[in-house]
Amino acid sequence: MAFTSKDVMALREKTGVGMMDCKKALQESDGDMEKAIDYLREKGLAKQAKKASRVAAEGMAYAVADIDKKVGVVVEVNSETDFAAKSDKFIEFVQQVAQVIMDKAPADVDALMACDAGNGQTLADVLRDKVMVIGENLSVRRFVRYEGDCVAYVHGGGRIGVLVKFDADAAASGSDALVECGKDVAMQIAALNAPYLNEASVPADVVAHEKEVQLALMKNDPKNANKPENILEKMITGKMRKYFEEVCLVNQAFVKDGNLTVGQYVEQQAKAAGGAMTLASFVRYEKGEGLQKREDDFASEVASMMK
C-alpha cells in the first residue's frame, strides 16, 4: 500500500514520533496506519514520545576543559527527577554529550543532535535510547564551547557548572598557576553569581537605569535636601563604584582574600606564572534555572501503582 507525505504527518500527529521514524514505520507496514502505530509502539518510540511531553527540570550542569587541546565546554542536560540524574547511565550520557560538543563544535542544540556519536548513531539516537533505558524524558537544554585557555568547575554534583576562559601569553598559557587561578575564580562565580565580567560588559541602559535609581534615592533622603547637583553627582560616582563591585566579576572582593579584587588576584597569579593573563569570559549554568519544576504527589503515584 502506497503512502504520502500527508500520511507521514498524520502518523507523527498521532504518535508524536519524529518524521524519519514515522516514514520508516509506514514503509515497514506497507502504508497501513494502524500497523505503523503498532510498529512504533513495539519499538518503544511512541512510548518515548509520550515521555517527551513531560517536564524535565532536574538533571545536571556539567563543565569540562582540556587544557592541552585548549577547549572547554559547559552543558546542561535535564531529566524529570533528581533520582534519575544521579544514575550512572545519566551521568555517562552527560559526559558523552560534552565530549561530542568538544570534538564536533556544533553551532547549536539542533546541530548537536545531528552529530555523529559513534557506532553509526547520531546523538539524537543515543538520547532516544537513554530515554527508553532510564524511563524519563531527557533533554539537552543548552551549552557553550570555548576555545582557548579554559578551566572548568562543577559544584554540588552537577547543581552548578562553570566554565572560565583566559587570554594568556605563551608563559602563562596552560600553566599550573592559570589552572589554580581558574578553579578559584570558577568557585567564586559559582558562589556569588556575578552577572557581568567587567564594567565594559555592563549594558549602557543598565548603567543608566542604576544611576537613575541611585539619584532618586539620594534626592528622597532628607539629609541630601540642600546638597547641590555637583555634590550629588560625586555621590553617584561612589554609589556606582559600589554597584560595579557587586555585579562585575573582576571588581568583586576575592573570597579567599578580601584585600584583593578578583582582577588583582588574576594579575598576582599571572606574575606567579611568569607571564600575562586576563579573564576573557565565563559561563555559569545552574540546573533547572528558569524551568518549571515537575510537581508530583509521589505517595499517590506509588499507591496507584500498587492497585
PAMIKOL-25952 format. One line per field, with one value per residue (C-alpha): residue number from 1; z, y, x negated. Coordinates in pm, 1 decimal. Example, Ala and Ser with C-alpha at 12.3 -4.5 7.8 and 13.67 -1.06 7.14 Angstrom:
! residues 2
nr <- 1 | 2 $
zz <- 780.0 | 714.0 $
yy <- -450.0 | -106.0 $
xx <- -1230.0 | -1367.0 $
END
This chain:
! residues 307
nr <- 1 | 2 | 3 | 4 | 5 | 6 | 7 | 8 | 9 | 10 | 11 | 12 | 13 | 14 | 15 | 16 | 17 | 18 | 19 | 20 | 21 | 22 | 23 | 24 | 25 | 26 | 27 | 28 | 29 | 30 | 31 | 32 | 33 | 34 | 35 | 36 | 37 | 38 | 39 | 40 | 41 | 42 | 43 | 44 | 45 | 46 | 47 | 48 | 49 | 50 | 51 | 52 | 53 | 54 | 55 | 56 | 57 | 58 | 59 | 60 | 61 | 62 | 63 | 64 | 65 | 66 | 67 | 68 | 69 | 70 | 71 | 72 | 73 | 74 | 75 | 76 | 77 | 78 | 79 | 80 | 81 | 82 | 83 | 84 | 85 | 86 | 87 | 88 | 89 | 90 | 91 | 92 | 93 | 94 | 95 | 96 | 97 | 98 | 99 | 100 | 101 | 102 | 103 | 104 | 105 | 106 | 107 | 108 | 109 | 110 | 111 | 112 | 113 | 114 | 115 | 116 | 117 | 118 | 119 | 120 | 121 | 122 | 123 | 124 | 125 | 126 | 127 | 128 | 129 | 130 | 131 | 132 | 133 | 134 | 135 | 136 | 137 | 138 | 139 | 140 | 141 | 142 | 143 | 144 | 145 | 146 | 147 | 148 | 149 | 150 | 151 | 152 | 153 | 154 | 155 | 156 | 157 | 158 | 159 | 160 | 161 | 162 | 163 | 164 | 165 | 166 | 167 | 168 | 169 | 170 | 171 | 172 | 173 | 174 | 175 | 176 | 177 | 178 | 179 | 180 | 181 | 182 | 183 | 184 | 185 | 186 | 187 | 188 | 189 | 190 | 191 | 192 | 193 | 194 | 195 | 196 | 197 | 198 | 199 | 200 | 201 | 202 | 203 | 204 | 205 | 206 | 207 | 208 | 209 | 210 | 211 | 212 | 213 | 214 | 215 | 216 | 217 | 218 | 219 | 220 | 221 | 222 | 223 | 224 | 225 | 226 | 227 | 228 | 229 | 230 | 231 | 232 | 233 | 234 | 235 | 236 | 237 | 238 | 239 | 240 | 241 | 242 | 243 | 244 | 245 | 246 | 247 | 248 | 249 | 250 | 251 | 252 | 253 | 254 | 255 | 256 | 257 | 258 | 259 | 260 | 261 | 262 | 263 | 264 | 265 | 266 | 267 | 268 | 269 | 270 | 271 | 272 | 273 | 274 | 275 | 276 | 277 | 278 | 279 | 280 | 281 | 282 | 283 | 284 | 285 | 286 | 287 | 288 | 289 | 290 | 291 | 292 | 293 | 294 | 295 | 296 | 297 | 298 | 299 | 300 | 301 | 302 | 303 | 304 | 305 | 306 | 307 $
zz <- 0.0 | -101.8 | 136.8 | 100.6 | 298.5 | 445.1 | 587.9 | 747.5 | 900.8 | 1023.4 | 1189.6 | 1353.6 | 1493.1 | 1629.5 | 1796.9 | 1846.8 | 1697.6 | 1462.5 | 1088.0 | 981.2 | 1225.0 | 1106.6 | 745.1 | 827.7 | 1020.5 | 719.0 | 491.9 | 720.2 | 743.8 | 369.5 | 439.5 | 690.1 | 958.1 | 1240.0 | 1174.8 | 1165.8 | 1507.5 | 1639.5 | 1485.4 | 1667.6 | 1994.6 | 1957.9 | 1900.4 | 2208.0 | 2008.9 | 2078.6 | 2448.0 | 2422.3 | 2253.7 | 2544.9 | 2784.0 | 2574.0 | 2679.5 | 3047.2 | 3224.5 | 3259.0 | 3503.0 | 3710.3 | 3570.8 | 3567.9 | 3483.1 | 3375.0 | 3271.2 | 3138.7 | 2989.3 | 2810.8 | 2896.8 | 2634.4 | 2346.1 | 2466.2 | 2458.1 | 2724.2 | 2742.6 | 2983.6 | 2920.9 | 3091.8 | 3040.6 | 3203.9 | 3344.0 | 3517.2 | 3858.6 | 4067.1 | 4122.4 | 3750.4 | 3730.8 | 3986.0 | 3795.1 | 3627.6 | 3290.0 | 3300.5 | 3412.7 | 3136.0 | 2882.4 | 3003.9 | 2973.7 | 2623.3 | 2523.9 | 2649.9 | 2459.4 | 2134.1 | 2180.4 | 2238.6 | 1934.8 | 1682.8 | 1776.7 | 1683.0 | 1637.4 | 1849.2 | 2012.9 | 1683.8 | 1519.1 | 1826.2 | 1799.3 | 1441.5 | 1532.9 | 1496.9 | 1842.7 | 1731.1 | 1640.8 | 1348.6 | 1578.4 | 1599.3 | 1941.6 | 1889.9 | 1853.2 | 2175.5 | 2355.2 | 2241.5 | 2367.1 | 2704.3 | 2740.5 | 2699.5 | 2938.2 | 3210.6 | 3173.4 | 3182.2 | 2942.1 | 2889.0 | 2700.4 | 2620.9 | 2705.8 | 2633.3 | 2602.0 | 2543.8 | 2389.7 | 2428.5 | 2252.1 | 2442.3 | 2794.1 | 2979.7 | 3331.1 | 3435.5 | 3772.2 | 3876.3 | 4209.4 | 4418.1 | 4199.7 | 3899.4 | 4055.1 | 3904.2 | 3617.3 | 3547.9 | 3256.3 | 3267.2 | 2970.8 | 2989.6 | 2741.8 | 2821.5 | 2669.7 | 2599.0 | 2950.0 | 3134.1 | 2885.5 | 3024.2 | 3341.5 | 3686.0 | 3804.4 | 3537.3 | 3629.8 | 4000.7 | 3928.6 | 3707.8 | 3977.9 | 4238.1 | 4005.5 | 3897.3 | 4261.1 | 4316.5 | 4014.7 | 4144.9 | 4487.4 | 4405.3 | 4053.7 | 3909.6 | 3606.5 | 3423.7 | 3363.6 | 3398.1 | 3378.8 | 2999.4 | 2968.0 | 3162.9 | 2906.2 | 2885.4 | 2957.7 | 3276.0 | 3394.3 | 3312.1 | 3499.7 | 3807.8 | 3807.9 | 3793.7 | 4087.3 | 4295.3 | 4214.9 | 4314.6 | 4642.7 | 4726.4 | 4642.8 | 4860.5 | 5155.2 | 5372.9 | 5451.9 | 5088.7 | 5050.6 | 5033.4 | 4852.7 | 4506.5 | 4190.8 | 4154.0 | 4502.5 | 4420.4 | 4100.6 | 4303.9 | 4539.9 | 4245.3 | 4127.5 | 4462.9 | 4455.4 | 4104.9 | 4217.4 | 4485.1 | 4227.6 | 3994.8 | 4288.2 | 4331.4 | 3971.3 | 3792.5 | 3849.9 | 3823.8 | 4064.1 | 4331.6 | 4650.1 | 4614.7 | 4855.1 | 4959.4 | 5030.8 | 5086.3 | 5044.0 | 4671.1 | 4394.4 | 4157.9 | 3889.6 | 4121.3 | 4215.0 | 3845.2 | 3799.7 | 4100.5 | 3951.3 | 3615.0 | 3784.2 | 3954.1 | 3609.9 | 3477.3 | 3210.1 | 3145.0 | 3160.0 | 3191.3 | 3231.6 | 2888.6 | 2959.2 | 3173.1 | 3179.4 | 3483.9 | 3442.5 | 3729.1 | 3661.3 | 3607.5 | 3612.3 | 3481.2 | 3419.3 | 3573.0 | 3817.9 | 3792.8 | 4090.4 | 4161.3 | 4450.7 | 4492.5 | 4757.3 | 4531.6 | 4238.9 | 4437.9 | 4570.1 | 4219.4 | 4103.1 | 4384.3 | 4294.9 $
yy <- 0.0 | 337.2 | 632.5 | 1005.9 | 1281.4 | 1362.8 | 1010.8 | 1063.6 | 1390.2 | 1223.6 | 943.9 | 1199.8 | 1385.1 | 1060.8 | 941.0 | 1242.8 | 1042.8 | 1201.1 | 1227.4 | 980.6 | 715.6 | 766.1 | 725.9 | 404.8 | 272.1 | 327.6 | 162.1 | -141.4 | -152.5 | -108.3 | 222.8 | 80.0 | 348.3 | 116.5 | -127.6 | 162.4 | 276.3 | -77.7 | -86.8 | 232.4 | 104.9 | -222.8 | -29.6 | 178.6 | 501.3 | 601.3 | 546.1 | 770.2 | 1040.7 | 1032.2 | 1087.5 | 1382.1 | 1580.8 | 1561.0 | 1838.8 | 1781.4 | 2037.9 | 1830.6 | 1693.5 | 1819.6 | 2123.5 | 1986.8 | 2151.9 | 2005.4 | 2151.7 | 2013.1 | 2240.5 | 2079.2 | 2096.8 | 2440.8 | 2377.5 | 2381.4 | 2301.9 | 2372.0 | 2199.3 | 2147.6 | 1818.2 | 1775.9 | 1483.9 | 1465.1 | 1359.4 | 1407.1 | 1031.0 | 967.3 | 1247.3 | 1067.1 | 737.4 | 619.2 | 593.2 | 956.0 | 1082.7 | 881.4 | 1035.1 | 1389.0 | 1322.7 | 1182.7 | 1493.7 | 1716.4 | 1514.0 | 1537.2 | 1914.8 | 1935.0 | 1720.6 | 1838.7 | 2206.7 | 2218.3 | 2558.9 | 2489.7 | 2213.1 | 2109.6 | 2069.8 | 1882.0 | 1629.7 | 1555.8 | 1495.4 | 1153.4 | 995.8 | 673.8 | 325.2 | 466.6 | 668.4 | 1037.0 | 1194.7 | 1209.3 | 829.9 | 794.0 | 1029.7 | 827.5 | 506.7 | 666.8 | 780.7 | 419.9 | 278.6 | 544.1 | 572.6 | 951.7 | 1241.0 | 1374.8 | 1682.6 | 1874.1 | 2228.6 | 2448.6 | 2457.1 | 2685.1 | 2581.9 | 2797.6 | 2765.7 | 2888.2 | 2850.2 | 2716.5 | 2589.5 | 2403.7 | 2358.0 | 2153.6 | 2233.2 | 2021.4 | 1711.5 | 1897.8 | 2166.9 | 2435.3 | 2416.6 | 2695.0 | 2747.8 | 3020.1 | 3136.8 | 3329.4 | 3530.9 | 3429.9 | 3472.9 | 3183.3 | 3185.8 | 3169.2 | 2954.4 | 2607.4 | 2678.8 | 2538.9 | 2896.5 | 2950.8 | 2629.8 | 2712.8 | 3065.1 | 2933.6 | 2696.2 | 2974.5 | 3216.8 | 2949.1 | 2876.4 | 3248.9 | 3259.2 | 2957.3 | 3118.1 | 3485.1 | 3460.7 | 3786.2 | 3879.0 | 4062.8 | 4018.5 | 4385.4 | 4739.5 | 4749.2 | 4448.6 | 4609.3 | 4736.3 | 5114.7 | 5105.6 | 4902.6 | 5157.9 | 5448.3 | 5285.1 | 5220.7 | 5584.0 | 5698.5 | 5473.9 | 5597.9 | 5961.9 | 5916.8 | 5752.7 | 6036.9 | 6308.5 | 6135.9 | 6132.5 | 6443.8 | 6460.3 | 6546.2 | 6807.7 | 7108.2 | 6949.5 | 7092.4 | 6879.4 | 6857.8 | 6702.2 | 6456.7 | 6361.1 | 6283.7 | 6075.6 | 5884.7 | 5806.3 | 5643.9 | 5455.4 | 5323.4 | 5209.8 | 5000.7 | 4870.9 | 4753.9 | 4582.2 | 4374.7 | 4289.0 | 4271.4 | 3965.6 | 4138.2 | 4413.3 | 4175.7 | 4118.6 | 3785.8 | 3540.2 | 3380.9 | 3716.5 | 4016.9 | 4251.6 | 4170.9 | 4205.8 | 3911.3 | 4112.4 | 4176.7 | 3807.8 | 3713.6 | 3960.5 | 3807.0 | 3457.8 | 3582.2 | 3705.4 | 3366.3 | 3207.2 | 3448.7 | 3582.7 | 3768.7 | 3655.3 | 3816.7 | 3687.0 | 3681.9 | 3536.0 | 3292.3 | 3095.2 | 2978.4 | 2725.2 | 2622.9 | 2315.4 | 2385.4 | 2760.7 | 2926.6 | 2596.9 | 2495.7 | 2213.9 | 1898.0 | 1868.2 | 1514.5 | 1358.6 | 1077.1 | 894.3 | 887.9 | 770.3 | 477.2 | 392.2 | 386.1 | 152.6 | -93.1 | -121.1 $
xx <- 0.0 | -146.1 | -162.7 | -218.8 | -387.9 | -44.8 | -31.1 | -370.4 | -247.2 | 71.9 | -126.3 | -352.2 | -48.9 | 97.7 | -222.8 | -448.2 | -737.3 | -993.0 | -933.1 | -1202.2 | -1082.1 | -722.3 | -831.0 | -1016.8 | -715.8 | -488.1 | -743.8 | -762.1 | -381.0 | -309.4 | -137.5 | 113.5 | 162.3 | 271.8 | -10.7 | -253.2 | -131.2 | -177.1 | -523.5 | -622.0 | -477.2 | -665.7 | -987.5 | -915.0 | -914.3 | -555.8 | -620.9 | -924.9 | -716.4 | -473.5 | -762.9 | -880.3 | -572.6 | -668.7 | -856.7 | -1231.6 | -1369.0 | -1611.1 | -1937.5 | -2292.4 | -2500.4 | -2837.3 | -3163.6 | -3486.8 | -3805.4 | -4109.2 | -4399.9 | -4625.7 | -4377.1 | -4265.2 | -3893.7 | -3621.5 | -3251.5 | -2967.3 | -2634.9 | -2300.0 | -2116.9 | -1776.7 | -1580.5 | -1244.9 | -1374.1 | -1684.4 | -1689.4 | -1744.3 | -2002.1 | -2218.0 | -2219.9 | -2539.8 | -2365.2 | -2254.1 | -2595.1 | -2766.0 | -2527.2 | -2601.3 | -2974.5 | -2922.1 | -2726.1 | -3008.6 | -3268.1 | -3070.1 | -3046.6 | -3422.7 | -3504.7 | -3243.2 | -3194.1 | -2822.3 | -2661.7 | -2353.1 | -2148.7 | -1982.7 | -2322.8 | -2446.8 | -2163.3 | -2265.7 | -2632.8 | -2790.6 | -2809.7 | -2982.3 | -2862.2 | -2664.1 | -2437.8 | -2363.5 | -2340.8 | -1963.4 | -1965.7 | -2164.3 | -1926.4 | -1626.2 | -1786.3 | -1864.0 | -1502.9 | -1389.9 | -1651.7 | -1619.6 | -1243.7 | -1220.3 | -1209.6 | -1562.8 | -1674.7 | -1991.1 | -1892.5 | -2194.9 | -2571.4 | -2869.4 | -3200.0 | -3512.3 | -3845.5 | -4149.4 | -4284.5 | -3980.3 | -3916.1 | -3600.5 | -3434.3 | -3129.6 | -2966.6 | -2732.5 | -2743.7 | -2606.4 | -2387.6 | -2613.0 | -2861.3 | -3111.8 | -3349.6 | -3616.1 | -3825.3 | -4152.1 | -4353.2 | -4711.5 | -5055.9 | -5292.7 | -5442.1 | -5109.3 | -4915.6 | -4845.9 | -5042.7 | -4964.6 | -4911.7 | -4645.5 | -4464.6 | -4473.8 | -4353.5 | -4074.4 | -3948.8 | -3945.2 | -3766.4 | -3516.8 | -3429.1 | -3375.6 | -3143.2 | -2950.0 | -2909.4 | -2841.4 | -2694.5 | -2828.3 | -2615.8 | -2897.1 | -3269.9 | -3376.0 | -3239.6 | -3272.6 | -3040.8 | -2754.0 | -2499.3 | -2467.7 | -2093.3 | -2156.8 | -2414.6 | -2179.8 | -1892.2 | -2106.8 | -2221.5 | -1857.7 | -1769.4 | -2062.6 | -1985.7 | -1620.6 | -1723.8 | -1958.6 | -1705.2 | -1444.9 | -1682.9 | -1621.8 | -1993.1 | -2062.1 | -1787.2 | -2018.0 | -2311.0 | -2394.6 | -2380.0 | -2760.2 | -2786.5 | -2508.0 | -2694.4 | -3006.9 | -2798.9 | -2654.0 | -3007.6 | -3077.1 | -2746.6 | -2820.2 | -3165.3 | -2994.1 | -2745.9 | -3023.5 | -3194.7 | -2879.7 | -2785.5 | -3123.7 | -3341.0 | -3679.3 | -3565.7 | -3437.7 | -3635.3 | -3816.8 | -3651.5 | -3981.7 | -4147.8 | -3923.6 | -4217.7 | -4226.9 | -3972.6 | -3931.2 | -4109.9 | -4404.6 | -4417.9 | -4439.9 | -4725.7 | -4900.1 | -4868.5 | -4995.0 | -5313.1 | -5349.4 | -5331.8 | -5593.6 | -5361.8 | -5039.2 | -4677.7 | -4336.1 | -3983.1 | -3821.2 | -3475.1 | -3280.7 | -2957.2 | -2762.2 | -2480.5 | -2254.1 | -2041.1 | -1673.1 | -1731.1 | -1414.7 | -1236.0 | -906.4 | -961.8 | -757.2 | -520.5 | -404.4 | -220.5 | -472.2 | -266.2 | 41.2 | -169.3 | -308.6 | 37.6 | 182.0 | -95.9 | -15.8 | 353.6 $
END
